[in-house]
């Protein structure tokens, strides 16, 4: 009996190993999507893209739709999500906390690689300029973005509130955090007097909720922000990384005219065109923005003495100087030149040259230390 038991155990172990091997050979990937709008709308736009990705990789790619940005960041941290679309602020959190790195950048439907943060009001609103909502008499309900949103939170917090030494909670009657879509609809329906948003989401609103979009007026626009990154965990199998990268950079570029057209239509529903190569260096201006916001907050703190302020500001200023030096170096670096050459080849549609360059980028991306 003991012998039979051992044989049974061995067979069970062998079967388990066989299943584990099969799973290793055909893993599933989870693609995180930050909550800029209702998940039902996101699924509608994202699922065709994820299906195309699954087919190209030969691996099932599942959409992961969290209720807030932190949900995607934490899911990546615990390897429940392997790839994700983030804003720059949330990407910075993922890079710093979730064993992640940037490998691609989204490109707007019009071909631009930057976008803008906005503050919006209803078209019937008496507020026509930024100063109108900053009287800080606690009479206004204000909608701000997710705390990990670049355009909905970090940029307006830095350029509007920190720069003017204004605490939104002391300024407005109420301040609520919500997605871009929720804030836009709240303004359109006069549930809040003003809210943050961005140029990309207003494009989406024009397509998905055109009547609501007609009720929105922009009263503030930020300096240009680098468009969103795509991020993956560093520990993804290099062979899978190569496949992911090749698919993403080929998508909407390489293939028959019908294949390219179909891919571009799917990207267009996301208000994008084909992706560009990128890296963690995309976050340098965002890190500078974060440090400057921290400095402004310290300098505006009446509870701190001049010496205390100086002591806290000094390391932040040193950090900014280092980041600025790194930015200057990157601007004249080989990776930047390669991306520029890639963009030029893409403009003229040189598929053979693009395929070669995509292969080189993919090889480098699979081994990040090489660049």
JOMO-V608027 format. One record per residue. PSI is psi in whole degrees, 0 to 359 (NA if undefined). OMEGA is omega in whole degrees, -180 to 180 (none if undefined). NEAR is the number of other ideal C-beta (glycine too) atoms within 12 Angstrom. Layout:
# JOMO-V608027
psi:PSI omega:OMEGA near:NEAR
psi:PSI omega:OMEGA near:NEAR
This chain:
# JOMO-V608027
psi:319 omega:-180 near:7
psi:320 omega:-180 near:8
psi:316 omega:180 near:9
psi:322 omega:179 near:10
psi:317 omega:179 near:11
psi:319 omega:179 near:12
psi:316 omega:179 near:13
psi:318 omega:179 near:14
psi:318 omega:-180 near:14
psi:317 omega:179 near:14
psi:320 omega:179 near:14
psi:317 omega:178 near:14
psi:316 omega:180 near:14
psi:318 omega:179 near:14
psi:318 omega:179 near:14
psi:319 omega:178 near:14
psi:322 omega:180 near:14
psi:318 omega:178 near:14
psi:315 omega:180 near:14
psi:319 omega:179 near:14
psi:317 omega:179 near:13
psi:319 omega:179 near:12
psi:321 omega:180 near:14
psi:325 omega:-178 near:15
psi:332 omega:-179 near:15
psi:66 omega:-178 near:16
psi:160 omega:171 near:25
psi:148 omega:179 near:24
psi:142 omega:176 near:34
psi:127 omega:-177 near:30
psi:114 omega:-178 near:43
psi:136 omega:180 near:43
psi:117 omega:-179 near:43
psi:153 omega:-170 near:49
psi:74 omega:177 near:38
psi:342 omega:179 near:47
psi:181 omega:-179 near:38
psi:141 omega:-176 near:23
psi:328 omega:-180 near:25
psi:323 omega:176 near:15
psi:321 omega:-180 near:27
psi:317 omega:179 near:33
psi:318 omega:180 near:22
psi:318 omega:-178 near:22
psi:327 omega:-173 near:30
psi:327 omega:-173 near:32
psi:319 omega:177 near:24
psi:322 omega:178 near:23
psi:315 omega:-180 near:38
psi:327 omega:176 near:35
psi:318 omega:178 near:20
psi:321 omega:178 near:26
psi:316 omega:178 near:37
psi:314 omega:-178 near:25
psi:318 omega:-178 near:18
psi:322 omega:-177 near:27
psi:338 omega:-172 near:32
psi:24 omega:-178 near:18
psi:136 omega:178 near:29
psi:126 omega:178 near:20
psi:116 omega:-178 near:35
psi:140 omega:174 near:25
psi:137 omega:178 near:33
psi:111 omega:-175 near:33
psi:105 omega:-180 near:33
psi:165 omega:-179 near:31
psi:345 omega:176 near:23
psi:171 omega:-177 near:29
psi:320 omega:-177 near:43
psi:329 omega:179 near:26
psi:321 omega:179 near:29
psi:319 omega:179 near:43
psi:312 omega:-179 near:38
psi:323 omega:178 near:25
psi:321 omega:177 near:35
psi:323 omega:180 near:42
psi:320 omega:-178 near:24
psi:19 omega:175 near:20
psi:28 omega:172 near:22
psi:342 omega:175 near:23
psi:134 omega:-178 near:36
psi:333 omega:179 near:39
psi:150 omega:179 near:46
psi:153 omega:168 near:47
psi:123 omega:179 near:43
psi:166 omega:160 near:50
psi:172 omega:-176 near:48
psi:319 omega:-180 near:46
psi:313 omega:180 near:41
psi:328 omega:176 near:46
psi:321 omega:178 near:46
psi:319 omega:177 near:38
psi:318 omega:-180 near:36
psi:319 omega:178 near:42
psi:320 omega:-177 near:34
psi:333 omega:-171 near:23
psi:343 omega:-167 near:21
psi:25 omega:178 near:35
psi:43 omega:-173 near:21
psi:164 omega:174 near:38
psi:151 omega:177 near:36
psi:138 omega:177 near:42
psi:348 omega:-180 near:44
psi:163 omega:178 near:42
psi:138 omega:176 near:39
psi:156 omega:180 near:40
psi:135 omega:-178 near:38
psi:159 omega:180 near:30
psi:331 omega:179 near:27
psi:4 omega:177 near:16
psi:357 omega:-179 near:20
psi:155 omega:179 near:23
psi:19 omega:177 near:29
psi:161 omega:177 near:28
psi:183 omega:-173 near:37
psi:144 omega:170 near:31
psi:144 omega:179 near:41
psi:157 omega:161 near:38
psi:130 omega:-174 near:47
psi:154 omega:173 near:45
psi:170 omega:175 near:36
psi:149 omega:-179 near:31
psi:338 omega:177 near:20
psi:355 omega:-174 near:16
psi:146 omega:174 near:26
psi:348 omega:-179 near:17
psi:121 omega:-177 near:28
psi:348 omega:180 near:18
psi:164 omega:-175 near:18
psi:317 omega:-176 near:26
psi:333 omega:-178 near:15
psi:330 omega:-179 near:21
psi:358 omega:-177 near:41
psi:31 omega:176 near:29
psi:340 omega:175 near:20
psi:45 omega:176 near:22
psi:14 omega:177 near:13
psi:35 omega:179 near:18
psi:355 omega:-172 near:18
psi:136 omega:170 near:28
psi:126 omega:-173 near:28
psi:137 omega:177 near:40
psi:125 omega:178 near:44
psi:166 omega:-175 near:38
psi:180 omega:173 near:44
psi:140 omega:-179 near:38
psi:339 omega:178 near:23
psi:11 omega:178 near:38
psi:136 omega:178 near:46
psi:301 omega:-174 near:49
psi:333 omega:-178 near:50
psi:340 omega:-175 near:48
psi:299 omega:-173 near:43
psi:310 omega:-175 near:42
psi:309 omega:176 near:42
psi:327 omega:177 near:45
psi:322 omega:-177 near:38
psi:307 omega:-172 near:33
psi:335 omega:-178 near:30
psi:299 omega:-170 near:34
psi:308 omega:180 near:33
psi:321 omega:-178 near:28
psi:331 omega:-179 near:24
psi:9 omega:180 near:23
psi:46 omega:-180 near:21
psi:130 omega:172 near:27
psi:114 omega:-177 near:22
psi:323 omega:-178 near:33
psi:334 omega:177 near:17
psi:342 omega:-175 near:17
psi:317 omega:-173 near:26
psi:161 omega:177 near:28
psi:310 omega:174 near:21
psi:152 omega:174 near:23
psi:123 omega:-180 near:32
psi:142 omega:176 near:28
psi:131 omega:179 near:30
psi:171 omega:178 near:36
psi:165 omega:178 near:41
psi:313 omega:-178 near:47
psi:315 omega:-180 near:37
psi:320 omega:179 near:36
psi:319 omega:179 near:45
psi:315 omega:-179 near:46
psi:324 omega:179 near:32
psi:320 omega:177 near:32
psi:315 omega:-180 near:44
psi:324 omega:-178 near:31
psi:8 omega:177 near:21
psi:32 omega:176 near:20
psi:334 omega:170 near:22
psi:155 omega:-177 near:35
psi:329 omega:-178 near:36
psi:158 omega:-179 near:46
psi:161 omega:174 near:53
psi:156 omega:176 near:53
psi:192 omega:176 near:50
psi:167 omega:-175 near:45
psi:325 omega:178 near:31
psi:314 omega:-177 near:39
psi:328 omega:177 near:47
psi:329 omega:173 near:39
psi:317 omega:179 near:30
psi:318 omega:-179 near:35
psi:323 omega:179 near:34
psi:329 omega:-179 near:20
psi:320 omega:-173 near:22
psi:333 omega:-180 near:27
psi:66 omega:-172 near:26
psi:325 omega:-180 near:15
psi:320 omega:177 near:16
psi:319 omega:-179 near:29
psi:326 omega:180 near:26
psi:343 omega:-178 near:16
psi:5 omega:-176 near:25
psi:137 omega:177 near:39
psi:135 omega:180 near:30
psi:128 omega:177 near:30
psi:354 omega:176 near:29
psi:138 omega:178 near:33
psi:134 omega:-178 near:26
psi:170 omega:164 near:30
psi:163 omega:-176 near:19
psi:143 omega:-179 near:20
psi:139 omega:175 near:37
psi:137 omega:180 near:38
psi:163 omega:-169 near:39
psi:147 omega:176 near:43
psi:159 omega:164 near:41
psi:138 omega:-171 near:43
psi:143 omega:173 near:48
psi:161 omega:175 near:44
psi:142 omega:-178 near:34
psi:333 omega:-173 near:26
psi:13 omega:172 near:17
psi:143 omega:178 near:34
psi:128 omega:-179 near:20
psi:325 omega:179 near:21
psi:321 omega:178 near:20
psi:321 omega:177 near:31
psi:316 omega:-179 near:32
psi:318 omega:179 near:27
psi:317 omega:180 near:31
psi:311 omega:-176 near:39
psi:315 omega:-179 near:38
psi:317 omega:178 near:33
psi:310 omega:-174 near:36
psi:319 omega:-179 near:43
psi:339 omega:178 near:40
psi:337 omega:-171 near:33
psi:119 omega:-177 near:38
psi:3 omega:180 near:34
psi:314 omega:-172 near:37
psi:136 omega:178 near:30
psi:187 omega:177 near:22
psi:162 omega:178 near:11
psi:321 omega:180 near:14
psi:321 omega:179 near:10
psi:317 omega:179 near:20
psi:318 omega:180 near:23
psi:315 omega:-179 near:15
psi:317 omega:180 near:20
psi:319 omega:-179 near:34
psi:329 omega:176 near:27
psi:320 omega:178 near:21
psi:317 omega:177 near:28
psi:323 omega:-179 near:30
psi:327 omega:178 near:24
psi:341 omega:174 near:25
psi:8 omega:-174 near:40
psi:35 omega:-179 near:32
psi:167 omega:166 near:37
psi:182 omega:-174 near:30
psi:149 omega:-173 near:37
psi:160 omega:173 near:42
psi:152 omega:172 near:43
psi:148 omega:177 near:40
psi:183 omega:-180 near:40
psi:179 omega:179 near:34
psi:341 omega:179 near:30
psi:342 omega:176 near:34
psi:336 omega:-176 near:39
psi:352 omega:-176 near:38
psi:312 omega:179 near:32
psi:332 omega:178 near:31
psi:322 omega:177 near:39
psi:321 omega:177 near:33
psi:319 omega:179 near:29
psi:317 omega:178 near:36
psi:315 omega:-179 near:31
psi:319 omega:178 near:31
psi:322 omega:178 near:28
psi:319 omega:179 near:30
psi:321 omega:179 near:26
psi:315 omega:-180 near:28
psi:322 omega:179 near:27
psi:318 omega:179 near:27
psi:313 omega:-178 near:27
psi:334 omega:-180 near:22
psi:4 omega:-178 near:21
psi:106 omega:-177 near:19
psi:346 omega:-179 near:13
psi:348 omega:-178 near:10
psi:142 omega:176 near:16
psi:169 omega:179 near:12
psi:319 omega:180 near:13
psi:320 omega:179 near:10
psi:319 omega:177 near:15
psi:314 omega:-179 near:22
psi:319 omega:-179 near:16
psi:323 omega:-179 near:14
psi:328 omega:-178 near:24
psi:326 omega:-175 near:25
psi:308 omega:180 near:17
psi:330 omega:178 near:16
psi:321 omega:177 near:27
psi:321 omega:177 near:22
psi:321 omega:178 near:15
psi:317 omega:179 near:22
psi:317 omega:179 near:25
psi:317 omega:179 near:16
psi:318 omega:180 near:18
psi:322 omega:178 near:26
psi:320 omega:177 near:20
psi:319 omega:178 near:16
psi:321 omega:179 near:22
psi:316 omega:179 near:24
psi:321 omega:179 near:17
psi:318 omega:-179 near:16
psi:321 omega:-177 near:24
psi:336 omega:180 near:18
psi:23 omega:-177 near:13
psi:167 omega:-178 near:18
psi:326 omega:-179 near:18
psi:318 omega:178 near:29
psi:318 omega:180 near:24
psi:321 omega:180 near:17
psi:320 omega:179 near:24
psi:319 omega:179 near:32
psi:319 omega:178 near:20
psi:322 omega:178 near:23
psi:315 omega:-180 near:34
psi:319 omega:179 near:29
psi:317 omega:178 near:17
psi:325 omega:180 near:26
psi:322 omega:-178 near:30
psi:324 omega:-179 near:16
psi:0 omega:173 near:14
psi:36 omega:179 near:18
psi:89 omega:-173 near:19
psi:320 omega:-179 near:20
psi:317 omega:179 near:14
psi:320 omega:179 near:21
psi:317 omega:180 near:32
psi:317 omega:180 near:22
psi:315 omega:-178 near:21
psi:322 omega:178 near:32
psi:319 omega:178 near:36
psi:319 omega:180 near:22
psi:316 omega:177 near:28
psi:317 omega:-178 near:37
psi:317 omega:179 near:32
psi:318 omega:179 near:21
psi:320 omega:-178 near:26
psi:329 omega:-180 near:39
psi:340 omega:178 near:28
psi:80 omega:-171 near:20
psi:332 omega:-177 near:27
psi:340 omega:-179 near:11
psi:347 omega:176 near:15
psi:NA omega:none near:27
